[in-house]
Amino acid sequence: MAAYTIDILAPRYGTAALPESTRQWARARETLITRVRPTRQRSSASESLLSAPTRHDIAAHHDEASGVWMLAGTLAELAEAASEWAAMPDADAAALGRELGLALQHATTTPAWSTQIGSQTFLWGERTYVMGIVNVTPDSFSGDGLLAVDDARSDAWTATAVEQALAFVAQGADIIDIGGESTRPGATPVDAEEEIRRVVPAIETLRRQSDIPISVDTVKASVARAALDAGADMINDVWGLRLDPAMGPLVAERQVPVILMHNRSRPRDSVISARLGGRYVGVAYDDLVLDLLEELQAQVAVAESQGIPRERLIVDPGLGFGKTVPQNLALLDRCDALRVLGLPILLGPSRKSFIGYTLDLPPEERIQGTMASLAVAVVQGGADIVRVHDVETAVQAARMVDAIIAGGASLAGEQD
């Protein structure tokens, strides 16, 4: 478990179209605000470093109410301080230095690693990948559930699910995410046997017709095992290995990637509107971003302790899961904060209730709000994968944003 939770607030201004020499000059001088919160009581040595950094060019401030330390300095100044602290004999001071150094590296460096999902290699940082949602359920919040309540024939919904998945592939989807249990507030729980009956035929049939990477959206290890046996390549667990103790060992055994989502959902915190769907109210965070980072750090640590290597982990901030409408909007604005974890980020804003309540629109009319959310996340570096219902539009939006970013970089190269 990390000794500190670190949030780096990088300046936001467009430099992609500037010559590289100008960008380097700007980066060397821009000030980073780094927020540091100890996860437990720290030593006096680490406390003294935070209160009066050994480097005089770093400003420090302590918020007594929250216990959060803030450091201000350039990337070079903070990185040099982190290196000095990491070499100190005090264990807490050394941990502070190591963790600050890694956070700075992850937050300010373009990702350059890859993950194998099924037959395909995903090169993080190269472009934005699109995951298409196939809900084999009767009660999806988005209104796209393919399972007719009055039709018990599995061949009927299997054919429809595969048809939709293949259409998504043709539209440019990179991954298909198949789920058999709704996770919306107030949804009826589904037992493992029924969930398997819904998803396995769809996965088996799709696998025979396409080599597209398939993710199974489930929190149950028995369902995940059956899905993997049927041809799935990855597990999307909305409870991040915390609900079923058998899920982590299964992921490690089968050597597949897993998506760890942040989730504080509790039925008592949700309210339902017939037109706009469910939303969460009264959910309290001490500090939304720091709390989310600390809890995801803990989930990552558990996954690693169970034998799952980091290169198979993907994190998801859990938009809509145990977060109020204002909290979801604030989190979307700061989705790039997850970069400090050094892992690929999946973002799922598609048709979510925070869009509906912001725009006063039902799920089927939230495509523009979804695309705006997607664009913000990609521009800010807070999404490597976007999980969506409207694949064709999302692929176009993602490619356009990627092209704008790449175009600015290439223009800078021409100017050099």
N, C-alpha and C positions, 0 to 999 in steps of 0.2 A: 504494500500500500504506500502511495506517495506521501511524503512528509508535509508537502505543501500543495495547495491548489493555486495555480497561477493563471491570470487572465491578462493578456497583452492587448492594449488598445493602440493599434497602429493608425497613423494619420491616413485619412481617406482623400486622396486627390488623384486626378488622372495623370499618370506619367508615361503610359505605354507609348504614346506618340512622340515622346521626346528622344533625342539621341541618347545612346547608352551612356556616354560620358556625363551628360546632364543628369540622367537618372542616378548614376553612381554618386554624383555630387550631392543630389537631394537626399538620397538614402543615408549618406554619411552624416548629414546634419539634422535630419528630422528627429524629433523627440518622441520616444516611446513612453507611454504611461503603463507601468507594470503593476498589477494588483496582486498581492501575495497574502494568502490566508493559511496559517498553519492548520493542519488537520488534527493536531493534538498539542498539548503543552510542550513548548520547545525549550532548549537550553538557554542560559543567559548569554552565551556567546553568539548564538544565531539572532537572539533578540537585539543585541547590541549592534550587530551588522545591519539589521533592518532599520534601527532607529538612527544610527550614525554610520552610514556606509564608509568603508575605508578609502574609497575614492571620492575626493572632494567635489568632483564634477557631477555626482549623482545627487539629486535632491530626494529627500525622504519625508513621508508624512504618515502618521498613524491615526486611523479613525478609531477612537476609543470605543465608540458604541458598537461597531461591527467587528472590531478586532482585525480589520484589514489594513495591511501596510501598503503604501504606494511609493514606488520608486520612479523617478523621471530621469531619463538620460538618453543619449543616442544609442543605437544598436551596438556600436563598437565599445562604448563606455560600459554598458550593461554586460556585454559578453565578456569583457576583460575582468570586470568585477566578479562575475560568475566563475570564471576560471581560477581567480585568486582564492575565492571562498572554497571551491571544490578541493583545493589542496590543503585546507586547514585541518589540524588534528581533531578538532571537535566534530563529532559525528553529525550533529544537527546542522552546524555551519557548512560542513562538506555536502550534506544532502541538499541544503539550500542552493549551493553553488551548482551542483550537478543538475538539479531539476530546473533551475532558472536557465542554465545553459541550453538544455534540451528544449525547453519551451520556446526560447528565442529562436533556436534553429528551426524548429517545426513551424513556427508562426510566420517566419520571414523568408522561408525558402520554398521554391516551387517543388511540389512532390515529384519524386523521380523513381518511384518503386512500382511494382506491378503485382497483380493477384491473378492466379489462374482460377477461373470459374468454368467448370465443365471443360469444353474443348477450346475455349477462348481465353486470351490473355488481356487483362484490363490494365492499361498503362495510365496510372493516375497522373493528372496534370496535363495529359495530352489533349483531352476534350471532355465534354460532359456526356455521361452515359444516361440512357433513358430506360427505365424499368416500367413495363406495362402491367397494369393490375387486372387480374382475372378473378372475379369473386364468384365462386360456386356456392352461393348462399341465397336465401330468399329475402334477407333483411339487411343488405348493405346500406350504410348511411347515405351513400352517394346515389342510390337508386339504380345501380348497375348489376345487382345480384342476378345471376343467371338461373338460379334454381327456383322453378315454379312450385309454389306450396302445394298445388293440387296435382302435381305430376311426379309420381314416385319412380318413373322409369329413368334409371341412371344413364341409359344410352341417349336420352333426349338432352339432358343438360351437359353430358360429356361432349356430344357433337357440337353444341352451341359454344361451349368453353373453348374447344380446340379451334373452331372457326374464328372466334374472336382473337385467340392467341396468334394464329397464323396471319390474320389481318394486321395485327400489331407488328409482327415480324416484317411484313411487306412495307409497313409504314416507317420502318427504321428502328424499332425497339431493339435494345441490346440484351435485355433480360426480360423474362416473363415471370411474374410473381403470382402464384396460384394459392388461394386461400379458401378454406371451407367453413370458417367460423367468423361471424362479424365481431369486430372489436369496438363498435360504436357504443356510447353510453346507453344503458338500458337494454342491450341486445340479450337474447335468450342464449344461455350457455349450451354448447354442443358437446356430447361425449365423444371420446376418441374413436369409437367404432363408427359413429355417424360421420365424423369428420373424414376418416379414412375412406368411407364409402363415397364421399363427395369428390375428394381430390385425387385419389390414386388412379381411377380410370382416365381422368383428364390428363394427368401427367404421363401415364403409359402411352396413351394415344398420341399426344403431342410429341413425345420423344421418338416415336416411330416415324414421324413425319418431318421432324426438324432437329437440327443440332443446336438450336438456340439455348443458351444457358437458362435453366429453370430454377426458380427459387420457390420454396414452400413456406407460406406464411402460417406458422403455427407456434404454439407455446408448449405443445405436448411431445415428449420424446418418442412415444409410440407412433404418433402420426408422422413425425419427422423421419423415423426409421423406415416406415412403410413408403413414404414419399421418395426417400433416397433409393430404396430398393426398386421403385418404379421408374427411376431415371432422373430425379431431381438432382441438382448440383450444389445447392446452397440452402441454408436455413435462415429465415427472417423471423426472429423471435422478439415480439413486442415487449416482452418482459426481460429481455437480456439475460437469459439463463437463470433467472431468479425464481421462476414459478415451479418448474419441474427439475428436481435435483439430478435427474438422469440425462438432462439435455446436454450439459457441458461434456460429460464423459462420452456421449454419443458423437458429438461434433469432433472431439479429439480422436476417437476411434476411427471414424470414417474420413478424417482428414479433408473436411470440406470447409469453405468459408461460412461465417455466421455474422449476421447483422445484430448488433447489440443496441437496443433502443432504450432511451431514458423514459421512464414511465412512473408517474405518481397517481395514476387513476384510482379513484375510489367512488363507488356508486353514490354514496351520500353527498358528494360534491357536485353531482351532475343535475342539470335541469333539462327538460325536453320541451321543444316547441314543435307543434305539428308541421309548421311550414319550414322552419329553419333547422330543425334537428336538435341534437344534444350539444350542450356546452358545459364547461366546468366553471363553478363560481366559488369564491371564498377559499381558493387554494393559496396557502401562505408559503413563501420562500423567504429565507433570511436575505439572500442575494441570488436572484434568478440564475445568472450566468455562473457564478462561483459554485452554487449548490449543484447545478447541473453538471459542471465539470468534475466536481468532487465525486458525485455519484457515478458518473461514467468511468472515471478513473478506477473506482472500486470494482465496477463490473469488468473492466479490462483486466484488472489484477486477478480476479477470480477466474476468468477465462484462461489466463496464462498459467495459473496454479493448477488448472485441470488438464494441462498439456496442449492447449490450443496456441499455436505460435501467432505472433503479432501480424504476420503477413496474411493470415486468414481472417482478420478481424476488420469489421466495418462498423462505424458508429452512426447513430441516428439520434438527433436531439428530441425526437418524439413530439413534433408539433401536434397539438390537439389532445395529447394524452396527459391528463392531470394538470392542465394549464388553462388559465382564463383567457378570454379574448385579448385583453391588453398584454398579458404575458406572452401569448403566441406572437403578437405583432412585435413586441420588444425582442423576443428571441430570434425571430426572422431577421431583424435588423442587425443582430449581433451573431448570426450563425457562423461567421468566420472565426469566432472565438474558439470553436472546436479544433482549430488547426493546431493548437498547442499539444493536443493528444498525439499528433504524429500518425494519424490513421485516416483512411478514406472516409468521407462523409456522405451519407445518404440523407436526402431531405424529402419529406413527403407532405407537401402543402395541398395536394390535389383535392379540390372541392371541399376542403375542411370547413368546419363551422365558423372558425374565426374569420374566414372570408365572407361567409354568408351573413354573419351578424354585423360585419363592417359595412357591407354593401346592401344589406337587407334583400338577399337573394336566396332562393332555394338551391339545392345542390346542383341540379341540371343547368343552372344559369351562372355557374361560377368559373367558367373557363377563362375569362379575361383576368379575373382576380388570381386564378392559379398561375397563369403565365406571367403576370406581374411579379408574383412571389418567386417564381422560378428564376426570372431574369435578375432580380435583386440578389438572390442566393449565389448565382453563378458569377456575377460581376464582383461580388465581395469575396469570392473564394470560399464560400461556405457550402458548396455542393459539388461532389464528384459524380454522384448518381442522383437523378430526380425520379421519384416514384409517382406515376400519373395514371389517370383514367383515359385522358384524351391524348393518345400517343402521337398521332400525326401532327397536331398543333404543337405539342411539346418538343418534338424532334426539330421542327422548323425553328421554334423559338431558341432552343439550345444551340443549334448550329449557327443561328444569326448572332447570338451573343458571343459564342466562341470565335466567330469570324471577326467581329468587331475588336475583340481583345487581341487576336492574332494579327489583325490588320494594323493596329497601332504599333505592335512590336516590330512588324516587318517594315513599316514606314520609318521607324526609328533607325532600323538597320540601313535603309537607303540613305537617310540623312547623314549617317556616319560616313 
